[in-house]
């Protein structure tokens, strides 16, 4: 079995957007923090609600780090305000969740 790391997801639902939001976990309280305060749901740009915990990071930067490690370095924590992640002064290493890929899937995909 191969272990990889991926994003945690939180479900935020409103009238327009009802999609899982890319998130990372805080080591302080094991709470999922959204990556930034905007996300794409279908072809819509959606905003995480005011006061929701966030990390001031881009999804691209996070995915690069999760390719090699479970830990994402220097996550600036904050809260969402009008679609922006406003830092609260906390910088910590945050982390993705462990995702496993069964061996048979890896073997099948390597054949194609």
C-alpha contacts under 8 A as a table, 3 or more apart, distances in Angstrom:
res1	aa1	res2	aa2	distance
1	X	100	X	6.93
1	X	101	X	6.16
1	X	102	X	5.04
1	X	103	X	4.79
2	X	100	X	5.96
2	X	101	X	5.45
2	X	102	X	6.68
2	X	103	X	6.69
2	X	106	X	7.98
3	X	98	X	6.85
3	X	99	X	6.12
3	X	100	X	4.77
3	X	101	X	6.47
4	X	67	X	7.53
4	X	98	X	6.07
4	X	99	X	5.33
4	X	100	X	6.05
4	X	101	X	7.56
5	X	66	X	5.81
5	X	67	X	7.06
5	X	69	X	7.04
5	X	70	X	5.55
5	X	96	X	5.91
5	X	97	X	5.66
5	X	98	X	4.64
5	X	99	X	5.38
6	X	63	X	7.86
6	X	66	X	6.42
6	X	70	X	7.85
6	X	96	X	5.33
6	X	97	X	5.51
6	X	98	X	6.37
6	X	99	X	6.21
7	X	22	X	6.05
7	X	23	X	5.80
7	X	24	X	5.95
7	X	96	X	4.96
7	X	97	X	6.02
8	X	22	X	6.26
8	X	23	X	4.99
8	X	24	X	5.51
8	X	25	X	7.06
8	X	32	X	7.02
8	X	96	X	6.04
8	X	97	X	5.83
9	X	20	X	5.51
9	X	21	X	5.30
9	X	22	X	4.98
9	X	23	X	5.26
9	X	24	X	7.77
9	X	32	X	7.60
10	X	20	X	5.33
10	X	21	X	5.20
10	X	22	X	6.92
10	X	23	X	6.68
10	X	32	X	7.01
10	X	34	X	7.69
11	X	18	X	7.23
11	X	19	X	6.04
11	X	20	X	4.45
11	X	21	X	6.06
12	X	17	X	7.65
12	X	18	X	6.12
12	X	19	X	6.43
12	X	20	X	6.49
12	X	21	X	6.84
12	X	48	X	7.42
13	X	16	X	7.93
13	X	17	X	5.82
13	X	18	X	4.28
13	X	19	X	6.77
14	X	17	X	5.43
14	X	18	X	6.08
15	X	18	X	7.47
16	X	46	X	7.94
17	X	41	X	6.07
17	X	44	X	7.63
17	X	46	X	6.28
18	X	41	X	7.10
19	X	41	X	5.67
21	X	34	X	6.54
21	X	35	X	7.96
21	X	39	X	6.58
22	X	34	X	5.96
22	X	35	X	5.98
22	X	39	X	7.77
22	X	59	X	7.79
23	X	32	X	5.80
23	X	33	X	5.26
23	X	34	X	4.19
23	X	35	X	5.19
23	X	96	X	7.95
24	X	32	X	5.46
24	X	33	X	5.45
24	X	34	X	6.54
24	X	35	X	6.90
24	X	55	X	7.97
24	X	94	X	6.35
24	X	95	X	5.63
24	X	96	X	5.34
24	X	97	X	7.84
25	X	30	X	5.57
25	X	31	X	5.50
25	X	32	X	4.52
25	X	33	X	6.08
25	X	94	X	5.75
25	X	95	X	5.30
25	X	96	X	6.26
25	X	97	X	7.79
26	X	29	X	5.87
26	X	30	X	5.02
26	X	31	X	5.51
26	X	32	X	6.46
26	X	33	X	6.95
26	X	92	X	7.97
26	X	93	X	7.79
26	X	94	X	5.19
26	X	95	X	6.83
27	X	30	X	5.49
27	X	31	X	7.95
27	X	92	X	7.99
27	X	93	X	7.49
27	X	94	X	6.17
27	X	95	X	7.48
28	X	31	X	8.00
32	X	53	X	7.78
33	X	52	X	7.73
33	X	53	X	5.07
33	X	54	X	4.46
33	X	55	X	6.13
34	X	37	X	6.57
34	X	48	X	7.97
34	X	52	X	7.89
34	X	53	X	6.55
34	X	54	X	4.51
34	X	55	X	6.17
35	X	54	X	5.83
35	X	55	X	5.15
35	X	56	X	6.54
35	X	57	X	5.79
35	X	58	X	6.55
35	X	59	X	6.51
36	X	39	X	7.91
36	X	54	X	5.82
36	X	55	X	5.68
36	X	56	X	5.22
36	X	57	X	5.83
36	X	58	X	6.63
36	X	80	X	7.77
36	X	84	X	6.88
36	X	85	X	5.63
37	X	47	X	5.80
37	X	48	X	5.01
37	X	49	X	7.86
37	X	54	X	6.76
37	X	80	X	5.74
37	X	83	X	4.95
37	X	84	X	5.48
37	X	85	X	5.76
38	X	45	X	6.81
38	X	46	X	5.48
38	X	47	X	4.45
38	X	48	X	5.90
38	X	83	X	5.87
38	X	84	X	7.67
39	X	45	X	5.86
39	X	46	X	5.30
39	X	47	X	6.47
39	X	48	X	7.71
40	X	43	X	6.63
40	X	44	X	5.64
40	X	45	X	4.71
40	X	46	X	5.90
41	X	44	X	5.22
41	X	45	X	6.37
41	X	46	X	6.62
47	X	82	X	7.71
47	X	83	X	5.36
48	X	52	X	6.96
48	X	80	X	6.76
48	X	83	X	6.41
49	X	52	X	5.93
49	X	80	X	6.57
49	X	81	X	7.46
49	X	82	X	7.62
49	X	83	X	7.59
50	X	79	X	7.24
50	X	80	X	4.92
50	X	81	X	4.73
50	X	82	X	6.23
50	X	83	X	7.58
51	X	79	X	5.20
51	X	80	X	5.21
51	X	81	X	6.40
52	X	79	X	5.35
52	X	80	X	5.33
53	X	77	X	7.28
53	X	78	X	5.84
53	X	79	X	4.50
53	X	80	X	6.39
54	X	77	X	5.82
54	X	78	X	5.25
54	X	79	X	5.32
54	X	80	X	6.30
54	X	85	X	6.05
55	X	75	X	5.95
55	X	76	X	5.39
55	X	77	X	4.56
55	X	78	X	6.00
55	X	79	X	7.93
55	X	85	X	6.77
55	X	87	X	7.97
56	X	75	X	6.90
56	X	76	X	5.41
56	X	77	X	6.38
56	X	78	X	7.02
56	X	85	X	5.54
56	X	86	X	7.56
56	X	87	X	7.08
57	X	61	X	7.06
57	X	62	X	7.12
57	X	75	X	6.99
57	X	76	X	7.44
58	X	61	X	5.42
58	X	62	X	6.40
59	X	62	X	5.12
59	X	63	X	6.14
60	X	63	X	5.26
60	X	64	X	6.40
61	X	64	X	5.30
61	X	65	X	6.57
62	X	65	X	5.28
62	X	66	X	6.18
62	X	72	X	6.62
63	X	66	X	5.02
63	X	67	X	6.26
64	X	67	X	5.42
64	X	68	X	7.55
65	X	68	X	5.83
65	X	69	X	6.12
65	X	70	X	7.85
65	X	71	X	7.43
65	X	72	X	5.96
66	X	69	X	5.04
66	X	70	X	5.67
66	X	71	X	6.98
66	X	72	X	6.91
66	X	96	X	7.11
69	X	72	X	7.40
70	X	95	X	5.54
70	X	96	X	5.50
70	X	97	X	7.18
70	X	98	X	7.39
71	X	93	X	6.36
71	X	94	X	5.82
71	X	95	X	4.45
71	X	96	X	6.65
72	X	75	X	6.84
72	X	93	X	5.60
72	X	94	X	5.28
72	X	95	X	5.59
72	X	96	X	7.69
73	X	92	X	7.05
73	X	93	X	4.59
73	X	94	X	6.68
74	X	91	X	5.69
74	X	92	X	5.33
74	X	93	X	5.26
74	X	94	X	7.67
75	X	91	X	5.37
75	X	92	X	5.19
75	X	93	X	5.59
75	X	94	X	6.06
76	X	87	X	6.35
76	X	88	X	7.94
76	X	89	X	7.35
76	X	90	X	5.95
76	X	91	X	4.46
76	X	92	X	6.64
77	X	87	X	5.62
77	X	88	X	6.14
77	X	89	X	7.09
77	X	90	X	5.39
77	X	91	X	6.07
77	X	92	X	7.60
78	X	85	X	5.76
78	X	86	X	5.09
78	X	87	X	3.99
78	X	88	X	4.71
78	X	89	X	7.52
78	X	90	X	7.47
79	X	85	X	5.44
79	X	86	X	5.42
79	X	87	X	6.71
79	X	88	X	7.25
80	X	83	X	6.04
80	X	84	X	5.43
80	X	85	X	4.57
80	X	86	X	6.12
81	X	84	X	5.30
81	X	85	X	6.40
81	X	86	X	6.62
87	X	90	X	7.33
101	X	105	X	6.63
101	X	106	X	6.81
102	X	105	X	5.54
102	X	106	X	6.68
103	X	106	X	5.14
103	X	107	X	6.11
104	X	107	X	5.07
104	X	108	X	6.04
105	X	108	X	5.08
105	X	109	X	6.08
106	X	109	X	5.27
106	X	110	X	6.14
107	X	110	X	5.18
107	X	111	X	6.52
108	X	111	X	5.34
108	X	112	X	7.10
109	X	112	X	5.63
